[in-house]
Amino acid sequence: MKAVVMAGGVGSRLRPITDDIPKPLVPIDGTPVMGHVLELMRHHGVTDAVVTVRYRADQIIDHFGDGDGVGVKLTYLREREQPLGTAGAVYAARHLLDTDEPFLVISSDALTDIDLTRLARFHATHPGIATLCLTEVEDPTGLGVVELAPDGEIRRFVEKPAPGTAPSNTANTGIYLMDPRILRWITPHGACDWATDVFPRLMTARQPLYGCTPGGYWRDIGTHQQLAMARGDAVRGTWRPPVR
């Protein structure tokens, strides 16, 4: 399986840490968070990945190189100075991805041990153009929340609901299994995001999207509070790194 790893964000809410290093290199349990993501991918059978980079790109490339140290072959796509968006970056990487098979899209800056194999199996047995990896959260405020049909098809999205208005506590992790056909639905010029542009477009066109909750730990580290919680969870064993 191939993947696109999103690693272009600035991480402005983690300043001053990210004044000196990009968010994917922020350490948790002695290893950059992106290193944990790559180890998880390798553990679940990902062999090749395109890493989209922009902010402090050279630091990421210098640290991980060709991926030999983590067992995943890495190539890099440098985004322009203006960000392409989460979907636009994948579209720009399509020539490097070069696959007719479903591919993984995953963020480099969330700590997780989610079962990617279970996610891939779900995608293979459901007719969606994409499967969104979901997780149950206590407070969905500020996250992308989905409402599911009994068979897992997504009925609607609510992006960053106000407190008390979310239709569920099922949140989008930003991890996706995607059929290459989805690339046709991405606007090729300007910034384009999955949650605010592509997924609503697919829903309007009645293209089936599915959600899977494969279980496991997931936490965004976008703020100092979230980073501290992730580091604490690593110490307590709430999050478990894959075994080599």
C-alpha positions as CSV (number, residue, x, y, z in Angstrom):
1,M,0.0,0.0,0.0
2,K,1.1,3.5,-0.8
3,A,0.5,6.7,1.2
4,V,0.6,10.5,1.2
5,V,1.9,11.9,4.5
6,M,0.8,15.5,5.2
7,A,3.8,17.4,6.7
8,G,3.5,21.0,5.4
9,G,1.8,22.7,8.3
10,V,3.4,25.6,10.2
11,G,2.1,24.6,13.7
12,S,1.5,28.2,14.7
13,R,-0.4,27.2,17.9
14,L,2.7,25.4,19.1
15,R,5.0,28.4,19.1
16,P,7.6,29.0,20.3
17,I,8.4,25.3,19.9
18,T,7.7,25.5,16.2
19,D,9.8,28.6,15.7
20,D,12.8,26.3,15.6
21,I,11.4,23.0,14.3
22,P,8.4,21.9,12.2
23,K,5.5,20.3,14.0
24,P,6.2,16.8,12.5
25,L,9.6,16.8,14.3
26,V,8.2,17.7,17.8
27,P,9.3,14.8,20.0
28,I,7.0,12.5,21.9
29,D,8.6,9.7,24.0
30,G,12.0,10.6,22.5
31,T,11.0,10.3,18.8
32,P,9.5,12.9,16.4
33,V,5.8,12.5,16.1
34,M,6.2,11.9,12.4
35,G,8.6,9.0,13.2
36,H,5.8,7.3,15.2
37,V,3.4,7.8,12.2
38,L,5.9,6.2,9.8
39,E,6.5,3.3,12.1
40,L,2.7,2.7,12.3
41,M,2.5,2.8,8.6
42,R,5.3,0.3,8.2
43,H,3.7,-2.0,10.8
44,H,0.5,-2.0,8.7
45,G,2.1,-2.7,5.3
46,V,2.7,0.7,3.8
47,T,5.8,0.4,1.6
48,D,6.0,3.8,-0.1
49,A,5.0,7.3,0.8
50,V,5.0,10.8,-0.6
51,V,5.6,13.4,2.1
52,T,4.2,16.8,1.4
53,V,6.5,19.5,3.0
54,R,6.5,23.3,3.1
55,Y,7.4,24.9,6.4
56,R,11.1,24.1,7.4
57,A,11.0,21.4,4.7
58,D,14.8,20.8,4.8
59,Q,14.7,19.8,8.4
60,I,12.1,17.1,7.7
61,I,14.0,15.8,4.6
62,D,17.3,15.8,6.4
63,H,15.9,13.9,9.4
64,F,14.1,11.1,7.6
65,G,15.9,11.0,4.3
66,D,14.8,8.2,2.0
67,G,13.0,6.5,4.8
68,D,15.5,3.6,5.2
69,G,15.6,4.1,8.9
70,V,11.9,3.5,9.3
71,G,11.3,0.9,6.6
72,V,9.1,3.1,4.3
73,K,10.5,4.4,1.0
74,L,10.0,8.2,1.1
75,T,9.8,10.8,-1.6
76,Y,9.0,14.4,-1.0
77,L,6.8,17.0,-2.6
78,R,7.6,20.6,-1.8
79,E,4.5,22.8,-1.7
80,R,4.6,26.3,-3.0
81,E,4.9,29.2,-0.6
82,Q,1.1,29.4,-0.6
83,P,-0.4,26.3,0.9
84,L,-2.3,23.9,-1.4
85,G,-4.7,22.6,1.2
86,T,-5.1,19.0,2.4
87,A,-6.6,17.8,-0.9
88,G,-4.6,20.1,-3.2
89,A,-1.4,18.7,-1.8
90,V,-2.5,15.2,-2.6
91,Y,-3.5,16.2,-6.1
92,A,0.0,17.8,-6.6
93,A,1.6,14.5,-5.5
94,R,-0.4,12.3,-7.8
95,H,2.5,11.8,-10.2
96,L,4.7,10.6,-7.4
97,L,2.0,8.5,-5.9
98,D,1.5,6.7,-9.2
99,T,-1.0,4.0,-8.1
100,D,-4.2,2.4,-9.4
101,E,-4.9,1.0,-5.9
102,P,-6.5,2.6,-2.9
103,F,-4.0,4.7,-1.0
104,L,-3.7,6.1,2.5
105,V,-3.7,9.8,3.4
106,I,-2.4,10.5,6.9
107,S,-1.3,13.5,9.0
108,S,2.3,13.6,10.3
109,D,1.4,15.5,13.4
110,A,-1.1,13.4,15.4
111,L,-0.1,10.6,17.8
112,T,-2.0,7.4,17.1
113,D,-1.9,3.7,17.2
114,I,-5.1,3.2,15.1
115,D,-5.5,-0.1,13.3
116,L,-4.8,0.8,9.7
117,T,-5.2,-2.8,8.6
118,R,-8.7,-2.8,9.8
119,L,-9.4,0.5,8.1
120,A,-8.1,-1.0,4.8
121,R,-10.2,-4.1,5.2
122,F,-13.3,-2.0,5.8
123,H,-12.6,0.1,2.6
124,A,-12.1,-3.0,0.6
125,T,-15.5,-4.4,1.5
126,H,-17.6,-1.2,1.1
127,P,-18.3,0.7,-2.1
128,G,-17.2,4.1,-1.1
129,I,-14.9,6.4,-3.1
130,A,-13.2,7.1,0.3
131,T,-13.3,5.7,3.8
132,L,-12.7,8.2,6.6
133,C,-11.0,6.9,9.8
134,L,-13.1,8.0,12.8
135,T,-12.7,8.1,16.5
136,E,-14.9,8.7,19.5
137,V,-14.1,11.8,21.4
138,E,-15.4,13.4,24.6
139,D,-15.6,16.9,23.2
140,P,-16.1,17.2,19.4
141,T,-15.9,21.0,19.5
142,G,-13.3,22.2,17.0
143,L,-13.2,18.9,15.2
144,G,-14.9,17.6,12.1
145,V,-17.9,15.5,13.2
146,V,-19.8,13.0,11.1
147,E,-23.2,11.4,11.3
148,L,-23.3,7.8,10.1
149,A,-26.0,5.5,8.7
150,P,-26.1,1.9,10.2
151,D,-24.0,0.5,7.4
152,G,-21.3,3.2,7.9
153,E,-22.2,5.5,5.1
154,I,-21.7,9.1,6.0
155,R,-25.0,11.0,6.2
156,R,-23.6,14.4,6.9
157,F,-20.6,16.4,8.1
158,V,-20.4,19.2,10.6
159,E,-17.1,21.0,10.6
160,K,-16.0,22.4,14.0
161,P,-19.5,22.5,15.6
162,A,-20.3,25.0,18.3
163,P,-20.5,23.5,21.9
164,G,-23.6,21.4,22.3
165,T,-24.6,21.3,18.6
166,A,-22.6,18.3,17.3
167,P,-24.8,15.5,15.9
168,S,-22.4,12.9,17.4
169,N,-19.1,12.4,19.2
170,T,-17.7,10.7,16.2
171,A,-14.8,12.8,14.9
172,N,-12.8,12.7,11.7
173,T,-9.1,11.9,12.4
174,G,-7.8,13.1,9.0
175,I,-6.8,9.6,8.1
176,Y,-8.3,8.3,4.9
177,L,-8.3,5.3,2.6
178,M,-9.0,6.6,-0.9
179,D,-9.8,5.3,-4.3
180,P,-7.7,7.1,-7.0
181,R,-10.9,8.2,-8.7
182,I,-11.3,10.8,-5.9
183,L,-8.5,12.8,-7.6
184,R,-11.0,13.9,-10.3
185,W,-13.0,15.7,-7.6
186,I,-10.1,18.0,-6.5
187,T,-10.0,21.5,-7.8
188,P,-6.6,21.6,-9.6
189,H,-5.9,25.3,-9.1
190,G,-5.7,27.1,-5.7
191,A,-6.1,25.7,-2.2
192,C,-8.5,22.8,-1.8
193,D,-9.4,20.9,1.4
194,W,-11.0,17.5,1.9
195,A,-13.4,18.5,4.7
196,T,-14.6,21.9,3.4
197,D,-14.4,21.4,-0.4
198,V,-14.1,17.8,-1.7
199,F,-16.2,15.8,0.7
200,P,-19.2,18.3,0.5
201,R,-18.9,18.1,-3.3
202,L,-19.0,14.3,-3.2
203,M,-22.0,14.3,-0.9
204,T,-23.9,16.7,-3.2
205,A,-23.1,14.4,-6.1
206,R,-24.3,11.4,-4.1
207,Q,-20.9,9.7,-4.3
208,P,-20.7,7.3,-1.4
209,L,-18.4,8.1,1.5
210,Y,-18.0,5.8,4.4
211,G,-16.7,6.1,7.9
212,C,-14.9,3.4,9.9
213,T,-14.0,3.5,13.7
214,P,-11.2,0.9,13.8
215,G,-10.4,1.5,17.5
216,G,-7.1,2.6,19.0
217,Y,-5.6,5.8,20.3
218,W,-5.6,9.1,18.4
219,R,-4.8,12.6,19.6
220,D,-4.0,15.8,17.6
221,I,-1.0,17.7,19.0
222,G,-1.9,21.1,17.6
223,T,-1.8,23.0,20.9
224,H,0.5,23.0,23.9
225,Q,-2.3,21.4,26.0
226,Q,-2.8,18.6,23.5
227,L,0.9,18.0,23.2
228,A,1.2,17.7,27.0
229,M,-1.7,15.2,27.1
230,A,-0.1,13.1,24.3
231,R,3.2,13.0,26.0
232,G,1.5,12.0,29.3
233,D,-0.5,9.3,27.5
234,A,2.8,7.9,26.0
235,V,4.3,7.7,29.5
236,R,1.2,6.0,30.9
237,G,1.0,3.5,28.1
238,T,-2.4,4.8,26.8
239,W,-0.8,5.1,23.4
240,R,1.3,2.1,22.3
241,P,3.9,2.2,19.6
242,P,4.0,-0.6,17.1
243,V,6.4,-3.5,17.8
244,R,9.2,-3.8,15.3
